[in-house]
Amino acid sequence: MERENIARAAKGDANAFEALMGAYETKIYALCLRMMGNPHDGEDAAQEAMLRIWRTIGQYRFESAFSTWIYHCLLYTSPSP
């Protein structure tokens, strides 16, 4: 189901993307919170990361776990605290 949602989201299906983010949003926020050091900045960073994921999901090539690709998006999105 995840692979199907990724493919649909890459074609612009917002519902598929929402389903994907529903599965990952807690982990995304937790990582951003650790990186940023406070809840407000963590929320902002998580939101920016999800926007980056939405914009670039078509670049995901199924060569690694989707969670690994998300982690890379977080690293390139989140500024240092």
BELTA-V329677 format. One record per pair of residues at least 12 apart in sequence whose ideal C-beta (glycine too) atoms are under 8 Angstrom apart, sorted by sequence separation. I is the first residue (numbers start at 1). J is the second residue. If there is no record, write none. Layout:
<<I:J> <I:J>>
This chain:
<<4:16> <5:17> <29:42> <32:45> <33:46> <5:19> <6:20> <29:43> <32:46> <5:20> <29:46> <32:49> <53:70> <56:73> <2:20> <28:46> <53:73> <2:23> <25:46> <28:49> <49:70> <52:73> <28:50> <49:73> <52:76> <25:50> <49:74> <52:77> <49:77> <21:50> <45:74> <48:77> <49:78> <48:78> <21:53> <45:77> <45:78> <45:79> <17:54> <35:74> <17:57> <27:67> <31:71> <41:81> <28:70> <32:74> <36:78> <24:67> <27:70> <31:74> <35:78> <38:81> <37:81> <9:54> <35:80> <36:81> <20:66> <24:70> <28:74> <32:78> <35:81> <10:57> <9:57> <10:58> <10:60> <6:57> <6:60> <6:62> <3:62> <6:66> <2:66>>
